[in-house]
Amino acid sequence: MYIDCGSIRKTASGKGELMKISTKGRYGLRILLDIALYRIGNKPRMIREIANNQEISEKYISRLIIELRKAGFVKSVRGANGGYTLTRRPEDISVLEVLEVMEGPIAIVDCTSSAEGICHRKSLCPAQRMWAEINQKIRSAFAAYTLKDLLELYISNGETVIDYCI
């Protein structure tokens, strides 16, 4: 009996890779969190400030922020004091939304992707329902967290935010 319920990329050692969120997804989330965390009187956050704080190159942030802007998460403010601000409140931006913009659809195996025709054996696979349920639980977990939730977790761990408002 032939069962093919997804593929795993092989590393040089011949073993499969872990399922991972790429730096693109993680950094996109960090950029938004930085903008949300350090907004001072709704002053725009400059790429240089984000780069210094997050230890990510300005060049890479510039590339990622274009995608975040196109997706409607941030807007640019021109001028000497320009930069980027969130277009929505932190509680209205889910981690799932950010990851799917930066990574594409979250799918642990091909047959759980929403793309039509990606797996011709989907209806024949005895494990497909399990994959779909696990995938949905992962998506639900990401959807359950918002930027506000992550900021609250960060602050509750004793981290401080410098606020220069007078």
Backbone as CSV, one residue per row, in Angstrom:
resi,resn,N_x,N_y,N_z,CA_x,CA_y,CA_z,C_x,C_y,C_z
1,MET,0.848,-1.168,0.000,0.000,0.000,0.000,0.897,1.236,0.000
2,TYR,0.598,2.209,-0.845,1.366,3.433,-0.977,0.681,4.539,-0.190
3,ILE,1.388,5.095,0.776,0.841,6.199,1.560,1.828,7.355,1.487
4,ASP,1.348,8.483,1.016,2.175,9.682,0.948,1.381,10.814,1.581
5,CYS,1.735,11.174,2.774,0.972,12.194,3.506,1.796,13.449,3.736
6,GLY,2.611,13.813,2.806,3.390,15.032,2.940,4.862,14.753,2.787
7,SER,5.600,15.810,2.548,7.034,15.647,2.350,7.790,16.489,3.364
8,ILE,8.979,16.038,3.690,9.872,16.765,4.586,11.173,16.980,3.826
9,ARG,11.650,18.220,3.828,12.923,18.499,3.162,14.045,17.796,3.901
10,LYS,15.010,17.338,3.162,16.154,16.642,3.764,17.322,17.605,3.944
11,THR,18.021,17.441,5.054,19.225,18.220,5.303,20.423,17.449,4.763
12,ALA,21.598,18.026,4.885,22.816,17.372,4.405,23.034,16.026,5.097
13,SER,22.586,15.900,6.336,22.760,14.641,7.067,21.757,13.580,6.627
14,GLY,20.808,13.966,5.774,19.796,13.023,5.314,18.572,12.972,6.208
15,LYS,18.612,13.701,7.317,17.465,13.737,8.220,16.566,14.907,7.841
16,GLY,15.304,14.791,8.209,14.353,15.852,7.898,14.572,17.080,8.766
17,GLU,14.202,18.235,8.224,14.273,19.477,8.974,13.104,19.563,9.936
18,LEU,13.283,20.348,10.970,12.175,20.667,11.852,11.236,21.610,11.117
19,MET,9.970,21.562,11.469,9.042,22.542,10.939,9.376,23.858,11.634
20,LYS,9.724,24.876,10.866,10.169,26.119,11.467,9.510,27.312,10.794
21,ILE,9.329,28.355,11.582,8.953,29.659,11.054,10.279,30.317,10.677
22,SER,10.368,30.848,9.482,11.626,31.421,9.003,11.928,32.749,9.690
23,THR,13.138,33.245,9.464,13.506,34.552,10.017,12.583,35.626,9.461
24,LYS,12.138,35.470,8.241,11.237,36.453,7.639,9.974,36.603,8.488
25,GLY,9.381,35.498,8.889,8.181,35.537,9.720,8.459,36.064,11.113
26,ARG,9.528,35.579,11.717,9.876,36.014,13.079,10.265,37.489,13.103
27,TYR,11.056,37.912,12.131,11.477,39.312,12.094,10.313,40.235,11.775
28,GLY,9.406,39.809,10.902,8.220,40.620,10.622,7.428,40.870,11.891
29,LEU,7.281,39.841,12.695,6.579,39.964,13.971,7.350,40.879,14.923
30,ARG,8.665,40.721,14.980,9.490,41.568,15.856,9.417,43.034,15.450
31,ILE,9.383,43.303,14.151,9.286,44.685,13.674,7.982,45.311,14.165
32,LEU,6.879,44.599,13.991,5.583,45.127,14.435,5.547,45.310,15.947
33,LEU,6.109,44.362,16.680,6.146,44.481,18.139,6.989,45.672,18.570
34,ASP,8.090,45.904,17.880,8.951,47.038,18.201,8.203,48.349,17.978
35,ILE,7.525,48.457,16.848,6.759,49.674,16.552,5.683,49.880,17.616
36,ALA,4.995,48.807,17.989,3.928,48.905,18.993,4.479,49.231,20.375
37,LEU,5.580,48.618,20.735,6.139,48.763,22.078,6.735,50.142,22.318
38,TYR,7.380,50.685,21.324,8.107,51.932,21.517,7.413,53.139,20.913
39,ARG,6.138,53.009,20.620,5.440,54.190,20.103,5.307,55.179,21.251
40,ILE,5.830,56.338,21.037,5.864,57.367,22.072,5.028,58.529,21.560
41,GLY,3.879,58.710,22.163,2.982,59.751,21.681,2.612,59.534,20.227
42,ASN,2.550,58.277,19.816,2.247,57.871,18.439,3.271,58.410,17.442
43,LYS,4.486,58.691,17.930,5.579,59.144,17.066,6.030,57.976,16.192
44,PRO,6.234,58.221,14.901,6.679,57.132,14.018,8.027,56.555,14.458
45,ARG,8.192,55.289,14.217,9.429,54.577,14.564,10.282,54.474,13.311
46,MET,11.513,54.958,13.386,12.417,54.925,12.237,13.044,53.541,12.071
47,ILE,13.338,53.198,10.833,13.962,51.907,10.538,15.264,51.756,11.318
48,ARG,16.023,52.830,11.407,17.293,52.787,12.147,17.061,52.413,13.612
49,GLU,16.015,52.963,14.224,15.702,52.652,15.622,15.313,51.180,15.788
50,ILE,14.489,50.700,14.866,14.072,49.289,14.916,15.296,48.392,14.753
51,ALA,16.140,48.728,13.777,17.339,47.928,13.497,18.249,47.859,14.718
52,ASN,18.483,48.994,15.346,19.345,49.022,16.535,18.739,48.225,17.680
53,ASN,17.465,48.395,17.905,16.805,47.728,19.025,16.671,46.222,18.807
54,GLN,16.372,45.819,17.584,16.124,44.407,17.292,17.365,43.667,16.793
55,GLU,18.442,44.400,16.559,19.687,43.819,16.042,19.446,43.075,14.724
56,ILE,18.748,43.770,13.831,18.474,43.291,12.476,18.983,44.383,11.543
57,SER,19.562,44.012,10.416,20.109,45.026,9.516,19.004,45.935,8.970
58,GLU,19.354,47.208,8.777,18.404,48.172,8.215,17.935,47.726,6.834
59,LYS,18.846,47.157,6.069,18.514,46.704,4.719,17.426,45.625,4.752
60,TYR,17.561,44.671,5.660,16.576,43.587,5.754,15.242,44.118,6.275
61,ILE,15.295,45.011,7.266,14.060,45.605,7.778,13.356,46.374,6.666
62,SER,14.110,47.103,5.863,13.509,47.855,4.757,12.758,46.939,3.803
63,ARG,13.321,45.762,3.527,12.648,44.800,2.639,11.389,44.241,3.286
64,LEU,11.478,43.897,4.555,10.332,43.300,5.241,9.213,44.305,5.474
65,ILE,9.587,45.543,5.750,8.560,46.536,6.073,7.715,46.870,4.846
66,ILE,8.279,46.674,3.661,7.492,46.855,2.434,6.327,45.872,2.426
67,GLU,6.598,44.626,2.774,5.534,43.617,2.825,4.524,43.930,3.922
68,LEU,5.008,44.395,5.057,4.112,44.746,6.160,3.229,45.938,5.784
69,ARG,3.792,46.873,5.017,3.017,48.034,4.562,1.972,47.618,3.538
70,LYS,2.374,46.789,2.568,1.430,46.308,1.553,0.277,45.530,2.179
71,ALA,0.547,44.825,3.266,-0.487,44.042,3.952,-1.373,44.912,4.848
72,GLY,-1.004,46.180,4.999,-1.832,47.091,5.781,-1.558,47.103,7.273
73,PHE,-0.427,46.573,7.703,-0.089,46.580,9.131,0.537,47.907,9.564
74,VAL,1.317,48.515,8.663,2.003,49.765,8.990,1.782,50.780,7.882
75,LYS,1.990,52.026,8.245,1.994,53.087,7.236,3.248,53.915,7.455
76,SER,3.711,54.526,6.377,4.911,55.350,6.490,4.507,56.805,6.671
77,VAL,5.327,57.505,7.437,5.145,58.928,7.664,6.407,59.597,7.151
78,ARG,6.245,60.505,6.221,7.408,61.173,5.629,7.880,62.334,6.490
79,GLY,9.093,62.771,6.196,9.626,63.947,6.859,10.789,63.624,7.773
80,ALA,11.346,64.688,8.355,12.516,64.548,9.226,12.226,63.647,10.420
81,ASN,11.026,63.697,10.916,10.643,62.854,12.051,9.770,61.691,11.603
82,GLY,9.944,61.295,10.361,9.125,60.231,9.792,9.556,58.854,10.251
83,GLY,8.824,57.893,9.778,9.088,56.509,10.131,7.847,55.689,9.861
84,TYR,7.578,54.729,10.730,6.437,53.828,10.545,5.598,53.761,11.809
85,THR,4.284,53.703,11.599,3.339,53.511,12.692,2.408,52.360,12.326
86,LEU,1.797,51.765,13.334,0.803,50.727,13.085,-0.455,51.371,12.524
87,THR,-1.129,50.666,11.639,-2.390,51.165,11.097,-3.580,50.657,11.901
88,ARG,-3.337,49.654,12.729,-4.386,49.069,13.565,-3.874,48.953,14.994
89,ARG,-4.788,48.805,15.900,-4.404,48.633,17.302,-3.742,47.266,17.475
90,PRO,-2.793,47.150,18.405,-2.110,45.866,18.627,-3.069,44.711,18.918
91,GLU,-4.181,44.983,19.575,-5.137,43.911,19.881,-5.916,43.446,18.652
92,ASP,-5.786,44.172,17.548,-6.488,43.809,16.315,-5.587,43.124,15.286
93,ILE,-4.357,42.824,15.671,-3.414,42.157,14.762,-3.023,40.819,15.377
94,SER,-3.419,39.732,14.728,-3.084,38.402,15.255,-1.733,37.929,14.725
95,VAL,-1.107,37.077,15.497,0.158,36.474,15.078,-0.056,35.680,13.788
96,LEU,-1.190,34.996,13.668,-1.479,34.232,12.455,-1.478,35.128,11.222
97,GLU,-2.118,36.293,11.317,-2.144,37.221,10.182,-0.736,37.598,9.746
98,VAL,0.085,37.945,10.717,1.454,38.381,10.417,2.242,37.242,9.780
99,LEU,2.182,36.067,10.380,2.942,34.935,9.844,2.483,34.568,8.436
100,GLU,1.186,34.617,8.181,0.717,34.252,6.844,1.092,35.293,5.799
101,VAL,1.181,36.553,6.192,1.659,37.572,5.255,3.133,37.337,4.938
102,MET,3.908,37.046,5.964,5.349,36.910,5.782,5.754,35.541,5.238
103,GLU,5.030,34.490,5.602,5.417,33.117,5.267,4.549,32.477,4.191
104,GLY,3.328,32.951,4.050,2.351,32.250,3.230,1.486,31.404,4.142
105,PRO,0.583,30.623,3.577,-0.327,29.825,4.408,0.424,28.875,5.343
106,ILE,-0.066,28.774,6.568,0.510,27.852,7.546,-0.048,26.464,7.247
107,ALA,0.815,25.564,6.844,0.401,24.198,6.521,1.528,23.251,6.905
108,ILE,1.235,22.295,7.784,2.287,21.390,8.241,2.649,20.350,7.192
109,VAL,1.706,20.006,6.330,1.961,19.127,5.188,1.173,19.679,4.008
110,ASP,1.565,19.289,2.802,0.947,19.839,1.599,-0.567,19.698,1.570
111,CYS,-1.086,18.580,2.046,-2.525,18.337,1.919,-3.367,19.215,2.841
112,THR,-2.742,19.951,3.760,-3.515,20.859,4.609,-3.513,22.276,4.066
113,SER,-2.795,22.493,2.973,-2.772,23.797,2.331,-4.118,24.046,1.670
114,SER,-4.500,25.307,1.594,-5.768,25.642,0.947,-5.649,25.646,-0.574
115,ALA,-4.428,25.513,-1.089,-4.227,25.514,-2.539,-4.853,24.267,-3.158
116,GLU,-5.650,24.469,-4.186,-6.310,23.350,-4.861,-5.298,22.549,-5.676
117,GLY,-5.487,21.252,-5.694,-4.671,20.381,-6.536,-3.267,20.132,-6.045
118,ILE,-2.938,20.576,-4.841,-1.565,20.419,-4.365,-1.257,18.966,-4.001
119,CYS,-2.278,18.211,-3.613,-2.072,16.801,-3.275,-3.172,15.978,-3.938
120,HIS,-2.795,15.211,-4.926,-3.796,14.423,-5.654,-4.278,13.214,-4.855
121,ARG,-3.624,12.887,-3.747,-4.007,11.721,-2.937,-4.776,12.121,-1.673
122,LYS,-5.134,13.377,-1.570,-5.776,13.890,-0.363,-6.969,13.038,0.077
123,SER,-7.836,12.682,-0.839,-9.035,11.917,-0.474,-8.727,10.452,-0.163
124,LEU,-7.533,9.986,-0.529,-7.158,8.589,-0.310,-6.261,8.388,0.910
125,CYS,-5.811,9.452,1.498,-4.822,9.375,2.583,-5.488,9.090,3.927
126,PRO,-5.126,7.977,4.577,-5.733,7.656,5.869,-5.317,8.618,6.987
127,ALA,-4.242,9.349,6.809,-3.775,10.270,7.855,-4.198,11.711,7.594
128,GLN,-4.860,11.975,6.481,-5.186,13.352,6.107,-6.016,14.066,7.168
129,ARG,-6.989,13.402,7.734,-7.832,14.043,8.756,-6.990,14.450,9.969
130,MET,-6.065,13.580,10.384,-5.189,13.912,11.504,-4.361,15.155,11.173
131,TRP,-3.757,15.176,9.970,-2.949,16.329,9.568,-3.790,17.604,9.599
132,ALA,-5.008,17.517,9.086,-5.892,18.687,9.042,-6.231,19.179,10.449
133,GLU,-6.515,18.257,11.365,-6.845,18.643,12.743,-5.650,19.284,13.442
134,ILE,-4.482,18.689,13.279,-3.273,19.253,13.896,-2.979,20.625,13.302
135,ASN,-3.086,20.728,11.990,-2.835,22.004,11.325,-3.795,23.078,11.844
136,GLN,-5.066,22.727,11.999,-6.052,23.690,12.489,-5.740,24.118,13.921
137,LYS,-5.250,23.211,14.741,-4.886,23.563,16.118,-3.704,24.535,16.139
138,ILE,-2.753,24.314,15.257,-1.608,25.230,15.164,-2.085,26.602,14.715
139,ARG,-2.914,26.644,13.681,-3.450,27.919,13.188,-4.253,28.630,14.285
140,SER,-5.060,27.867,15.016,-5.865,28.455,16.097,-4.980,29.023,17.200
141,ALA,-3.890,28.329,17.512,-2.965,28.822,18.539,-2.343,30.145,18.107
142,PHE,-1.912,30.238,16.854,-1.351,31.496,16.351,-2.416,32.590,16.312
143,ALA,-3.639,32.230,15.945,-4.729,33.208,15.860,-5.139,33.721,17.238
144,ALA,-4.929,32.917,18.265,-5.328,33.294,19.622,-4.447,34.393,20.212
145,TYR,-3.262,34.577,19.674,-2.348,35.606,20.168,-2.402,36.840,19.280
146,THR,-2.444,37.997,19.933,-2.368,39.269,19.220,-1.061,39.960,19.607
147,LEU,-0.744,41.036,18.903,0.435,41.814,19.290,0.292,42.305,20.730
148,LYS,-0.920,42.704,21.099,-1.140,43.180,22.470,-0.816,42.082,23.482
149,ASP,-1.236,40.854,23.202,-0.936,39.735,24.107,0.569,39.560,24.275
150,LEU,1.298,39.622,23.171,2.751,39.442,23.237,3.414,40.588,23.993
151,LEU,2.915,41.804,23.792,3.453,42.949,24.528,3.203,42.794,26.025
152,GLU,2.004,42.342,26.388,1.687,42.143,27.806,2.555,41.049,28.425
153,LEU,2.802,39.975,27.682,3.693,38.918,28.175,5.104,39.457,28.385
154,TYR,5.566,40.255,27.451,6.901,40.843,27.519,7.027,41.742,28.748
155,ILE,6.046,42.608,28.928,6.083,43.545,30.051,5.906,42.807,31.377
156,SER,5.072,41.770,31.409,4.856,41.016,32.652,6.100,40.234,33.073
157,ASN,7.021,40.017,32.141,8.281,39.343,32.468,9.302,40.311,33.046
158,GLY,8.856,41.530,33.358,9.740,42.491,34.000,10.470,43.406,33.047
159,GLU,10.178,43.310,31.759,10.829,44.198,30.801,10.215,45.584,30.940
160,THR,11.026,46.587,30.754,10.527,47.951,30.866,10.535,48.616,29.511
161,VAL,9.620,49.521,29.362,9.521,50.301,28.136,9.838,51.732,28.506
162,ILE,10.771,52.316,27.797,11.128,53.705,28.061,10.075,54.580,27.400
163,ASP,9.449,55.427,28.187,8.428,56.322,27.667,8.882,57.744,27.959
164,TYR,9.129,58.502,26.909,9.645,59.848,27.063,8.542,60.896,27.111
165,CYS,7.290,60.462,27.187,6.181,61.420,27.242,6.271,62.240,28.523
166,ILE,6.028,63.522,28.404,6.076,64.408,29.577,4.693,64.979,29.802
